[in-house]
Amino acid sequence: MRSKITYFLAFAAICFVYGCSKSPQPVPDPPVPEQQNHPLIAGINWADARDNFIDGWVIPSGLEAGDSYATVAQKSALIYDGVISALPGVNAVRLPVNPQSVTERWWDAYQAAIDQALAKKLKVIICCWEGVKAKDGMIDNMDAFWQMWTVIVNKYGQQSDVYFEVINEPYGYNINQLTTIYEQFLSKFPNLTRNRIMLSGTGYSEDVNGIGADSRFKDCLLALHNYAFWNTRTQSDWENNWRFRFGAYSSRTIVTEFGAGMTTGKNYTGTVGNDNETAYIVGSTNVFRANNLSNVYWPGIRDGDSYSLLIKSGSNSDIKLAASNASGVIRIRYGWGY
């Protein structure tokens, strides 16, 4: 009704100024705002300052081995508040685990990091890392691996906002070996909703086409990684490279790691020029937005990492986060549809 009245008044004004001896020109429709599509998952990694390849407990930056559940809860709440404030539109955090972190006493406290994320309405991706001693792209101990996932699934299997990334960067396996592990995972946890299970692509989680084409996993999500330091490309070449890596499976693909230098002062909203990292970030976020592709930046928070999107200051009850690169934040959020 309001649109009809508006057009009538516009028509009356034309008649008053120019007279109505001729038929009036039609009033054009108002422009339609660009539709914004936001991916299922738009998140960051919260990582251990030592990296997540640890022989022992993985402890994300800001937490300490001696923290209790209550202390981890307090710190996590402050960190997530900082993340949400600095990155409007963020809806997920990816957290590392390994068998020691889950089957030893650290798990009693570490669960608070998951629980607080859920309390803040963030989705949680729990991903398993191998240790640093072998670091061969393979699971260190299969019995301990299955024990770890049993504990996690028993605790969070019914939480709809928790996702399970079976193994990070399984480059030590060929595709037949890897799909055998994934099939075992599905068999061991048959009641786990498959669209919350993330299966890493082959190599360094770098290509999801082989796993995506396997009918056994047609209802599972696919975890994909790609980094600027892996190669030097133009912006359009980076865009094409991403499309090659996810192929026909964009709707199921979650980019659980991508990143470039953020504390180095680069301007990711300026001219791309010949800078590889700028071409990568601009090209990546263009593809994410165009394909509504879920993505999780590496790392959102990691002390001492030049890729870190957020810088942590303070400690205990006075933890604060600030963006390390405003242009980087703009591009990451652009990739989320904002």
C-alpha positions in Angstrom: 0.0 0.0 0.0 2.8 2.4 0.9 4.5 2.0 -2.5 1.3 2.8 -4.4 0.8 6.0 -2.4 4.4 7.0 -3.1 4.0 6.5 -6.9 0.7 8.4 -6.9 2.3 11.4 -5.2 5.2 11.3 -7.6 2.8 11.3 -10.5 0.8 14.2 -9.1 4.0 16.2 -8.7 4.9 15.6 -12.4 1.5 16.8 -13.5 1.7 19.9 -11.4 5.1 20.9 -12.8 4.8 19.9 -16.4 1.0 19.5 -17.0 -0.7 16.3 -17.9 -1.3 16.8 -21.7 1.0 13.8 -22.4 1.0 10.4 -20.8 3.5 10.4 -17.8 6.7 8.3 -18.0 6.5 5.3 -15.7 8.2 5.8 -12.4 11.1 3.3 -12.1 11.1 0.6 -9.4 13.4 1.4 -6.4 16.8 -0.4 -6.5 16.9 -3.8 -4.8 19.6 -4.0 -2.2 22.4 -6.5 -2.9 21.5 -9.8 -1.1 24.1 -10.8 1.4 24.8 -14.5 1.8 26.6 -15.6 4.9 28.3 -19.0 5.1 27.4 -21.8 7.5 30.7 -21.2 9.3 32.6 -17.9 9.5 35.3 -18.4 12.1 38.8 -18.2 13.4 41.4 -20.7 14.8 42.4 -20.3 18.4 45.8 -21.9 18.5 48.7 -22.9 20.9 51.6 -20.4 20.7 53.9 -23.4 20.2 51.7 -24.5 17.2 49.1 -27.2 17.6 51.6 -30.0 16.9 52.4 -30.9 20.5 53.6 -34.0 22.3 51.5 -33.3 25.3 48.6 -31.0 26.0 47.5 -28.4 23.4 46.9 -25.2 25.3 45.5 -22.2 23.2 47.2 -18.9 23.7 46.0 -17.2 27.0 45.3 -20.5 28.8 47.8 -22.2 31.1 48.3 -25.8 32.1 47.5 -25.1 35.7 44.2 -23.5 35.0 41.0 -24.9 36.5 37.7 -25.2 34.7 36.5 -22.0 36.3 39.7 -20.1 35.2 39.5 -21.4 31.6 35.8 -20.4 31.6 36.7 -16.9 32.7 39.5 -16.4 30.3 37.6 -18.0 27.4 34.6 -15.8 28.0 36.8 -12.7 27.8 38.5 -13.9 24.6 35.3 -14.8 22.9 33.8 -11.4 23.8 36.9 -9.8 22.2 36.6 -11.9 19.1 32.9 -11.1 18.7 33.6 -7.4 19.2 36.6 -7.2 16.8 35.1 -9.4 14.1 31.3 -8.7 13.7 29.7 -11.6 11.9 32.1 -14.3 13.3 30.1 -17.4 14.3 32.7 -20.1 15.0 36.0 -21.1 16.6 38.2 -24.0 15.7 40.0 -25.6 18.7 42.8 -28.2 18.7 42.8 -31.5 20.5 45.1 -34.5 20.7 44.8 -37.7 22.8 46.8 -36.4 25.7 44.6 -33.2 25.9 41.5 -35.3 26.2 42.4 -38.4 28.1 44.5 -36.7 30.8 43.5 -34.1 33.5 43.8 -31.1 31.2 40.5 -32.1 29.6 38.6 -31.4 32.9 39.6 -27.7 32.5 39.8 -27.5 28.7 36.1 -28.3 28.2 35.4 -24.8 29.5 36.8 -23.4 26.3 34.2 -25.4 24.3 31.4 -24.7 26.7 32.0 -20.9 26.8 32.0 -20.8 23.0 28.7 -22.5 22.9 27.4 -20.1 25.6 28.4 -17.2 23.4 26.4 -18.8 20.5 29.6 -19.7 18.6 29.9 -23.0 16.7 32.9 -25.1 17.7 35.1 -27.2 15.4 37.1 -29.7 17.4 40.1 -30.9 15.3 42.7 -33.5 16.1 46.4 -32.7 15.6 49.3 -35.2 15.6 52.3 -34.8 17.8 55.5 -33.0 16.9 58.0 -35.9 17.4 57.0 -37.9 14.3 55.1 -35.2 12.4 54.6 -37.4 9.5 51.0 -36.6 8.6 49.7 -39.7 10.3 47.9 -40.6 13.5 50.5 -41.3 16.2 48.6 -44.0 18.1 45.4 -45.4 16.7 44.1 -46.8 20.0 44.7 -43.5 21.8 43.1 -41.7 18.8 39.9 -43.7 19.0 39.8 -43.3 22.8 40.1 -39.5 22.4 37.2 -39.3 19.9 35.1 -41.6 22.1 35.4 -39.2 25.0 34.7 -36.1 22.8 31.7 -37.7 21.1 30.2 -38.9 24.3 30.5 -35.4 25.7 29.5 -33.3 22.7 27.9 -35.6 20.2 24.4 -34.2 21.0 25.5 -30.6 20.7 24.3 -29.4 17.3 26.8 -26.6 17.2 29.8 -28.8 17.7 31.6 -30.1 14.6 34.2 -32.9 14.5 37.2 -32.6 12.2 38.7 -36.1 12.3 42.4 -35.4 11.6 44.3 -32.3 10.5 46.4 -32.4 7.4 46.7 -36.2 6.9 49.5 -36.0 4.2 51.1 -39.2 5.3 48.2 -41.3 3.9 47.3 -42.1 0.4 43.6 -41.7 -0.5 42.7 -45.4 0.1 44.3 -45.4 3.6 42.6 -42.1 4.4 39.2 -43.2 3.4 39.6 -46.4 5.4 40.2 -44.3 8.5 37.2 -42.1 7.7 35.0 -45.2 7.2 36.1 -46.5 10.6 35.2 -43.2 12.2 31.7 -43.3 10.7 31.3 -46.9 11.8 32.5 -46.2 15.4 30.2 -43.3 15.8 27.0 -44.2 13.8 24.8 -41.9 15.8 26.8 -38.8 15.1 25.1 -36.5 12.6 27.2 -36.7 9.4 26.8 -33.1 8.4 28.8 -32.3 11.6 31.7 -34.5 10.6 34.5 -32.9 8.7 36.8 -35.0 6.6 40.1 -33.4 5.6 41.1 -33.5 2.0 44.2 -35.4 0.8 47.7 -34.1 1.4 47.9 -31.1 3.7 44.0 -31.0 3.6 44.7 -29.4 0.2 42.2 -31.1 -2.2 38.8 -32.3 -1.3 37.8 -33.7 -4.7 38.7 -37.3 -4.0 37.0 -37.5 -0.6 34.0 -35.5 -1.9 33.5 -38.0 -4.8 33.4 -41.0 -2.5 29.7 -41.9 -2.0 30.4 -43.3 1.5 30.9 -39.7 2.7 28.3 -37.9 0.6 26.6 -36.4 3.7 29.9 -35.3 5.4 31.6 -31.9 5.3 35.0 -31.5 3.7 37.9 -29.6 5.3 40.2 -27.7 3.0 43.5 -25.8 3.5 45.4 -23.4 1.2 48.2 -20.9 2.0 50.0 -18.0 0.3 53.4 -19.4 1.2 52.7 -22.6 -0.8 53.1 -20.8 -4.1 53.3 -17.4 -5.9 50.3 -16.6 -8.0 48.3 -13.6 -9.4 44.9 -12.8 -7.8 43.0 -14.5 -10.6 45.3 -17.6 -10.4 44.6 -17.8 -6.7 40.9 -17.7 -7.4 41.2 -20.4 -10.0 43.4 -22.5 -7.7 40.8 -22.4 -4.9 38.1 -23.5 -7.4 40.2 -26.4 -8.5 40.7 -27.5 -4.9 37.0 -27.7 -4.0 35.7 -28.6 -7.4 32.0 -29.5 -7.4 31.8 -29.6 -3.6 31.7 -25.9 -2.5 28.4 -26.5 -0.6 30.1 -29.1 1.6 33.5 -27.5 1.9 34.8 -25.8 5.0 38.1 -23.9 4.6 39.4 -24.7 8.1 42.8 -22.9 7.5 43.9 -20.1 5.3 46.1 -17.1 6.2 48.8 -14.6 5.4 50.9 -11.9 7.2 48.8 -9.6 9.3 51.2 -7.9 11.7 53.5 -6.9 8.8 51.6 -3.8 7.9 50.3 -4.9 4.5 47.2 -3.1 3.1 44.7 -5.8 1.9 42.2 -3.2 0.7 44.6 -1.3 -1.6 46.1 -2.2 -5.0 47.0 -5.8 -5.3 50.0 -5.1 -7.5 52.7 -7.9 -7.5 52.4 -8.8 -3.8 51.6 -12.5 -3.5 50.0 -12.3 0.0 47.7 -9.5 -1.1 46.8 -11.4 -4.3 46.1 -14.4 -2.1 43.9 -12.7 0.5 41.9 -10.7 -2.0 41.5 -13.7 -4.3 40.6 -16.0 -1.5 38.0 -13.8 0.0 36.5 -13.1 -3.5 36.0 -16.8 -4.0 34.6 -17.3 -0.5 32.0 -14.6 -1.0 31.1 -15.6 -4.5 30.6 -19.3 -3.5 29.2 -18.7 0.0 32.1 -20.8 1.1 32.5 -21.5 4.9 35.9 -20.4 6.1 38.0 -20.3 9.3 41.0 -18.0 9.4 44.4 -19.2 10.6 45.1 -18.0 13.2 42.6 -15.7 14.7 44.5 -15.8 18.0 48.0 -17.2 18.5 50.7 -15.4 20.4 53.8 -14.6 18.4 52.4 -15.5 15.0 52.7 -12.8 12.3 49.6 -14.3 10.6 47.4 -13.7 13.8 44.4 -11.6 12.9 43.9 -10.6 16.6 46.5 -9.6 19.1 45.9 -10.5 22.8 47.0 -8.3 25.6 46.5 -8.6 29.4 46.0 -11.8 31.3 43.6 -13.6 33.6 40.6 -11.3 34.2 42.0 -8.5 32.1 42.4 -10.2 28.7 41.7 -7.9 25.7 41.9 -8.5 21.9 42.5 -6.0 19.1 42.8 -6.3 15.4 46.3 -6.6 14.1 45.4 -5.3 10.6 42.2 -3.3 9.9 42.4 -4.0 6.2 42.8 -7.7 6.9 39.7 -7.7 9.0 37.8 -6.0 6.2 38.8 -8.6 3.7 38.1 -11.6 6.0 34.6 -10.2 6.8 34.1 -9.5 3.1 34.7 -13.2 2.6 32.0 -13.9 5.2 29.5 -11.8 3.1 29.7 -8.5 5.0 
